[in-house]
Amino acid sequence: MTEPVRSTPPPPPSGAASDVVRVQQLASARDEIVSRLKQRIVGQEEVIELLLIALFARGHGLFVGVPGLAKTLLITTLAEALSLHSNRIQFTPDLMPSDVTGTDVLEEDATTGKRHFRFIPGPVFTNILLADEINRAPPKTQAALLQSMAEGQVTASGNTYALEQPYLVFATQNPIEQEGTYPLPEAQLDRFLFQIDVRYPSPHEEVDIVKRTTAPMPTTITPVLSAQDIVGFQDLVPRVPAADHVVQHAVTLVRASRPDDGKASDLVRKNVAFGAGPRASQGLILGAKARAVLHGRYAAEIDDVRALLEPILMHRLVMNFRAEAEGVTPADVIEGIKQSIEP
């Protein structure tokens, strides 16, 4: 594994005319990326859409689904299609923070006999990190990812190392088997831009899956973009305009998830203990901008905001005991928010 590198400053913003061209380039590249993913992945169009939005919005994703739905295959195939390095960590109860971030080892110089410590980078030093079954590790180990997710750097033994860009964490979680698992703290959940629910395939998709996986499969994926290209497109997304009324609508939707807000519905007041914070509003606008450019549009719209409300809020709503007793889910609350607040 290569030694950690210091981050380089981002390139200066391009002019408006150049940005228009880059929006067209990204929309074209999106089609190529989806085509590469479809060589191995059957269906899951919404999951792929949210994965690409998270990628270009510089957001991390939490994939929730039962085993066998190709969550790992999707993420590793994406890394191949984008010429990115990827590492996988299988989270287990005995996993230590140093197993994630890296550790110092004592080495002796064969010629001088002098001893010194050398930092051995952990699997977090990559472009795309797959944190498999993240809820199987204790909170101390989960917290080892917090700094890398929030700041793009790692501190170990008093030294801070920058992570090579782009850097994204995609974690998976099994919603069924809860024995031997640890709930993700709210601070950790809030670092994920999206919770992406991976659902069962349709009957005809499952038939296609069985046919593909029981026959020879394509072994290579032709890359579409380089790491430098991706960083350039990530820099483009914040420059995409979002009108004041679009931003206001996003903030109104997020604030409506808080039971003490004036616009909160009875459904929210009765079932939600804590709503989403400002990071949800920020993520909603960044995600809307990324969704717009991926579809070749030059400004974020209200439809982009509303389309992303569920994956933005699903993991940020803390339900109360009444909701658990009556079977009210975060998805029910989010749908109620959308219905109570019209565009």
Beta strands, then each sheet from edge to edge (+ up, - down):
strand 1: 60-64
strand 2: 86-90
strand 3: 102-108
strand 4: 115-121
strand 5: 128-132
strand 6: 153-156
strand 7: 159-162
strand 8: 168-173
strand 9: 192-197
strand 10: 272-274
strand 11: 318-319
sheet 1: 2+ 5+ 8+ 1+ 9+
sheet 2: 3+ 4-
sheet 3: 6+ 7-
sheet 4: 10+ 11-
end
